[in-house]
């Protein structure tokens, strides 16, 4: 345990939940939105894998109607909301529709998922190194 104990504030218990606020920007740097996210939550990897599996196994009817496409978009938005713990419809998909094609041939929702994956990987790497460093301080005396 760290020596930085959190002092109670009245009848509140305040914890560090690991959340960060991320801005969503386009390639020109224009801020399009923001959302709060807990990228180092150890359960997020399982949720990410579930969302990717859902996307990869999602089947549209042979000749999808507009209603089929709206349902598919809503299903995808719900899954990404589940992943990030926030309303993805308001954060990411108020910018573009999930199936909007990008110049590189990628769908917008694929771009969103890969961007989220990069954040998760980056944060997990940073935090894992910090944990290893802290653990090394404690166990170093046993290795001498």
Buried (B, 14 or more C-beta within 10 A) or exposed (E): EEEEEEEEEEEEEEEEEBBEEBEBEEEEEEEEBEBEBBBBBEEBEEBBEEBBEBBEEEEEEEEEEEEEBEEBBEBBBBBBBBBBBBBBBEBBBEEBBBBBEEEEEEBBBBBBBEEBBEBBEEBBEEEEEEEEEEEEEEEEEEEE
